């Protein structure tokens, strides 16, 4: 009994540090960082669109977890044989989570030939962070104070 209580106490003390050591923890990559990824291949019909609303391009488009590699990122893949090279993250996938990517291929046969591979990914460039202009920022409407009372108070220069 005392041993089990001691084990629980020790595990609770170590818990805060355990998550930082977990390699599966989703952390965005930083510029020029290298990471090991599992690569898969996908293809689709000619009317398919990526998460960005553009058609995917073979040899250029990959799908990735946006928490790791944001949409619009440029990456270099190595260890993928003839599919190694520079790509752009232009899509996301339902099963592509964490350190997994999906490379868009011309055909189903090519995707099957690619299979599944362990590769290295280098982040070359992240998309710029967009900050809304002050005139585009809108306040959230809350349910606690009716809008008419707030407007009336603002007109009178007083409190609501």
C-alpha positions as CSV (number, residue, x, y, z in Angstrom):
1,X,0.0,0.0,0.0
2,X,2.7,2.5,1.0
3,X,4.7,1.6,-2.2
4,X,1.8,2.3,-4.5
5,X,1.1,5.7,-2.8
6,X,4.8,6.5,-3.1
7,X,4.8,5.6,-6.8
8,X,1.7,7.7,-7.4
9,X,3.3,10.7,-5.6
10,X,6.5,10.4,-7.6
11,X,4.6,10.1,-10.9
12,X,2.6,13.2,-10.1
13,X,5.8,15.1,-9.3
14,X,7.4,14.1,-12.6
15,X,4.2,14.7,-14.7
16,X,5.0,18.4,-15.5
17,X,8.3,17.5,-17.1
18,X,7.1,14.4,-18.8
19,X,5.2,16.3,-21.6
20,X,8.2,18.4,-22.5
21,X,10.3,15.3,-23.1
22,X,7.6,13.6,-25.2
23,X,8.7,13.8,-28.9
24,X,5.1,13.4,-30.0
25,X,4.1,16.7,-28.4
26,X,3.0,19.0,-31.2
27,X,5.4,21.9,-31.4
28,X,5.6,24.1,-34.5
29,X,9.0,23.8,-36.3
30,X,11.2,26.8,-36.4
31,X,13.1,28.0,-39.4
32,X,15.9,25.7,-40.6
33,X,14.9,23.1,-38.0
34,X,15.2,19.5,-39.2
35,X,12.7,16.9,-38.2
36,X,12.0,13.2,-38.8
37,X,8.7,12.6,-40.5
38,X,6.7,9.7,-41.8
39,X,5.8,10.4,-45.4
40,X,2.8,9.0,-47.3
41,X,1.5,9.8,-50.8
42,X,-1.9,10.8,-52.0
43,X,-3.6,11.6,-55.3
44,X,-7.1,12.8,-56.3
45,X,-9.3,13.6,-59.2
46,X,-8.7,16.7,-61.4
47,X,-11.4,18.8,-59.6
48,X,-9.7,18.4,-56.1
49,X,-8.8,21.5,-54.2
50,X,-6.4,21.9,-51.3
51,X,-7.2,23.5,-48.0
52,X,-6.0,26.8,-49.5
53,X,-8.7,26.5,-52.3
54,X,-6.1,25.7,-55.0
55,X,-5.5,22.6,-57.1
56,X,-2.7,20.5,-55.8
57,X,0.5,20.3,-57.9
58,X,2.5,17.0,-58.2
59,X,6.1,17.6,-57.1
60,X,5.1,20.8,-55.3
61,X,2.2,20.2,-52.9
62,X,2.3,18.4,-49.6
63,X,-0.2,18.0,-46.8
64,X,0.9,18.5,-43.2
65,X,-0.4,19.1,-39.7
66,X,-0.8,22.9,-39.6
67,X,0.3,22.8,-35.9
68,X,3.7,21.6,-37.0
69,X,4.1,23.0,-40.5
70,X,1.6,25.9,-41.2
71,X,-0.1,26.2,-44.5
72,X,2.2,28.1,-46.9
73,X,5.4,26.9,-45.4
74,X,8.3,25.9,-47.8
75,X,10.1,22.7,-46.8
76,X,12.9,20.5,-48.2
77,X,12.4,16.8,-48.1
78,X,15.3,14.3,-48.1
79,X,15.3,10.6,-48.0
80,X,12.3,10.3,-50.3
81,X,14.2,9.1,-53.3
82,X,13.2,10.7,-56.5
83,X,10.5,12.6,-54.6
84,X,13.1,14.5,-52.5
85,X,13.2,18.3,-53.1
86,X,11.4,21.5,-52.1
87,X,7.7,21.5,-51.5
88,X,5.0,23.9,-50.2
89,X,2.6,22.9,-47.5
90,X,-0.7,23.6,-49.3
91,X,-3.0,21.1,-47.8
92,X,-4.0,19.3,-44.6
93,X,-5.2,15.8,-44.1
94,X,-7.6,14.1,-41.7
95,X,-5.1,11.4,-40.8
96,X,-2.0,13.7,-41.1
97,X,-1.3,14.6,-37.5
98,X,2.0,15.3,-35.8
99,X,5.2,14.4,-37.7
100,X,3.5,13.0,-40.8
101,X,3.2,14.4,-44.3
102,X,1.4,13.5,-47.4
103,X,3.0,14.1,-50.8
104,X,0.7,14.8,-53.7
105,X,1.4,12.4,-56.7
106,X,0.3,12.4,-60.3
107,X,-1.3,9.0,-60.2
108,X,-2.5,6.2,-57.9
109,X,0.2,3.9,-59.2
110,X,2.9,6.5,-58.3
111,X,1.4,6.9,-54.8
112,X,1.4,3.1,-54.3
113,X,5.0,2.9,-55.6
114,X,6.0,5.6,-53.0
115,X,4.3,3.8,-50.2
116,X,5.4,4.9,-46.7
117,X,8.9,6.3,-46.0
118,X,10.8,7.8,-43.1
119,X,12.2,11.1,-44.3
120,X,13.8,14.3,-43.0
121,X,12.0,17.6,-43.4
122,X,13.8,21.0,-43.1
123,X,11.6,24.1,-42.7
124,X,12.9,26.7,-45.2
125,X,10.3,29.4,-44.7
126,X,7.2,29.9,-42.7
127,X,4.3,32.0,-44.0
128,X,4.2,35.6,-42.7
129,X,2.0,36.1,-39.7
130,X,-0.9,38.3,-40.7
131,X,-2.0,40.9,-38.2
132,X,-5.4,42.5,-38.8
133,X,-5.4,46.2,-39.4
134,X,-7.1,48.3,-36.7
135,X,-10.1,49.0,-39.0
136,X,-10.6,45.2,-39.5
137,X,-10.7,44.4,-35.8
138,X,-14.2,43.9,-34.5
139,X,-15.2,43.8,-30.9
140,X,-17.1,40.7,-29.8
141,X,-20.7,41.2,-29.0
142,X,-21.5,40.0,-25.5
143,X,-24.8,38.9,-24.0
144,X,-24.2,40.6,-20.7
145,X,-24.9,44.2,-21.7
146,X,-27.5,45.0,-24.4
147,X,-26.0,46.8,-27.3
148,X,-28.6,49.6,-27.1
149,X,-27.5,50.4,-23.5
150,X,-23.8,50.5,-24.5
151,X,-24.5,52.9,-27.4
152,X,-26.7,55.1,-25.3
153,X,-24.1,55.3,-22.6
154,X,-21.4,56.1,-25.2
155,X,-23.6,59.0,-26.6
156,X,-24.1,60.4,-23.1
157,X,-20.5,59.9,-22.0
158,X,-21.6,58.0,-19.0
159,X,-21.6,54.5,-17.7
160,X,-24.1,51.8,-18.7
